[in-house]
Amino acid sequence: MKLIRILVFPIALIYDVVTRIRNLFFDLGVFSSTSFQIPIIAVGNLSVGGTGKTPQIEYLIRLLSKKYQLAVLSRGYGRSTKGYLKINQNNTSKEVGDEPLQFYRKFKQITVAVDEQRVRGVQTLLAQENPPNLILLDDAFQHRKITAGFYLLLTKYDELFVDDFLLPTGGLRESARGAKRAHAVVVSKCPANLSKASQDQVIQKIRKYFKGPVFFSGISYAEEVQNSKQESIGIEALKDFEVILVTGIAKPAPLVQFLKEQEIRFQHLKFKDHHEFTTQDLQLIKETFLEVTSAKKIILTTEKDFVRLSDELDALYYIEITTKLIDKEQDFDKLFLSYLSKSL
């Protein structure tokens, strides 16, 4: 692996030059960026996948949707369709993407739409009969054709952007200098017992590129798993089951560790992020499940994978995940509420 990284290093340098020129042209106004009169919050990262954008967006939805008429706009990664689509109950994950469909199913009070051209997507949302007065842009930190009013940058605790390098040598989509566009940084997927001293060390590293507020968050798993019939099994009771764990996410390690800590017996079938499950994949999952001799057995997956698999597999359950600020939660909330109070 180290040899491969060395070999592709010149490509990373070229990639760095290209992304820097692109950002410079946006900064200078050579490339145009569209602003809108309503507040727009962009949530994203500098690296590829696995920083916890989905639960972070859900946190913001819970915080803001009671007071604001909120819409979430995503490009709908991996979808089979093109153009603008406002998600409805008949859409599938293949048509609109797994994460947008998850937002729609969980939060009926908001509008969820997809469009690979974000400017057109915002314009279409604002032209509808009951337009939103707040838009969350999913995975849009590098989407500079829109000027958002607030940029929230996520970076994973054990894979900080300051310690990474550009693609393909590392996992960065652009130079760490891009962090300067953020209004706040969340260090995500932190250990629950992260000390103040450890937080200070991370902040000190980030300060090289970002001078604003830095927050720390962890992930919290639900105390039960659920199926499409709203039936549930408590985590404690799950110890009596044989579990086939199926994941198609970028970083399944935290879930794997959680199940181990709960002393739950499981086999893990691991697929790549946003994996489109084929007939052969489904057959493998079913055969693995049938091979389990225990009378108590289930197939367990992530909430994101559940929207793709729920129509294909019986005995399928998912475990919900939420973001929890380790401290300064009130300061974090006030940051967004203050921005919105000044923008509306």
Rosetta blueprint (number, residue, H / E / L):
1 M L
2 K H
3 L H
4 I H
5 R H
6 I H
7 L H
8 V L
9 F H
10 P H
11 I H
12 A H
13 L H
14 I H
15 Y H
16 D H
17 V H
18 V H
19 T H
20 R H
21 I H
22 R H
23 N H
24 L H
25 F H
26 F H
27 D H
28 L H
29 G L
30 V L
31 F L
32 S L
33 S L
34 T E
35 S L
36 F L
37 Q L
38 I L
39 P L
40 I E
41 I E
42 A E
43 V E
44 G E
45 N E
46 L L
47 S E
48 V L
49 G L
50 G L
51 T L
52 G L
53 K H
54 T H
55 P H
56 Q H
57 I H
58 E H
59 Y H
60 L H
61 I H
62 R H
63 L H
64 L H
65 S L
66 K L
67 K L
68 Y L
69 Q L
70 L E
71 A E
72 V E
73 L E
74 S E
75 R L
76 G L
77 Y L
78 G L
79 R L
80 S L
81 T L
82 K L
83 G L
84 Y L
85 L E
86 K E
87 I L
88 N L
89 Q L
90 N L
91 N L
92 T L
93 S H
94 K H
95 E H
96 V H
97 G L
98 D H
99 E H
100 P H
101 L H
102 Q H
103 F H
104 Y H
105 R H
106 K H
107 F L
108 K L
109 Q L
110 I L
111 T E
112 V E
113 A E
114 V E
115 D L
116 E L
117 Q L
118 R H
119 V H
120 R H
121 G H
122 V H
123 Q H
124 T H
125 L H
126 L H
127 A H
128 Q L
129 E L
130 N L
131 P L
132 P L
133 N L
134 L E
135 I E
136 L E
137 L E
138 D E
139 D L
140 A L
141 F L
142 Q L
143 H L
144 R L
145 K L
146 I E
147 T L
148 A L
149 G L
150 F E
151 Y E
152 L E
153 L E
154 L E
155 T E
156 K E
157 Y L
158 D L
159 E E
160 L L
161 F H
162 V H
163 D H
164 D L
165 F L
166 L E
167 L L
168 P L
169 T L
170 G L
171 G L
172 L E
173 R L
174 E L
175 S L
176 A H
177 R H
178 G H
179 A H
180 K H
181 R H
182 A L
183 H L
184 A E
185 V E
186 V E
187 V E
188 S E
189 K L
190 C L
191 P L
192 A L
193 N L
194 L L
195 S L
196 K H
197 A H
198 S H
199 Q H
200 D H
201 Q H
202 V H
203 I H
204 Q H
205 K H
206 I H
207 R L
208 K L
209 Y L
210 F L
211 K L
212 G L
213 P L
214 V E
215 F E
216 F E
217 S E
218 G E
219 I E
220 S E
221 Y E
222 A E
223 E E
224 E E
225 V E
226 Q E
227 N L
228 S L
229 K L
230 Q L
231 E L
232 S E
233 I E
234 G E
235 I L
236 E L
237 A H
238 L H
239 K H
240 D H
241 F L
242 E E
243 V E
244 I E
245 L E
246 V E
247 T E
248 G L
249 I L
250 A L
251 K L
252 P L
253 A H
254 P H
255 L H
256 V H
257 Q H
258 F H
259 L H
260 K H
261 E H
262 Q L
263 E L
264 I L
265 R E
266 F E
267 Q E
268 H E
269 L E
270 K E
271 F L
272 K L
273 D L
274 H L
275 H L
276 E L
277 F L
278 T L
279 T H
280 Q H
281 D H
282 L H
283 Q H
284 L H
285 I H
286 K H
287 E H
288 T H
289 F H
290 L H
291 E H
292 V L
293 T L
294 S L
295 A L
296 K L
297 K E
298 I E
299 I E
300 L E
301 T E
302 T E
303 E H
304 K H
305 D H
306 F H
307 V H
308 R H
309 L H
310 S L
311 D L
312 E L
313 L L
314 D L
315 A L
316 L E
317 Y E
318 Y E
319 I E
320 E E
321 I E
322 T E
323 T E
324 K E
325 L E
326 I L
327 D L
328 K L
329 E H
330 Q H
331 D H
332 F H
333 D H
334 K H
335 L H
336 F H
337 L H
338 S H
339 Y H
340 L H
341 S H
342 K H
343 S H
344 L L
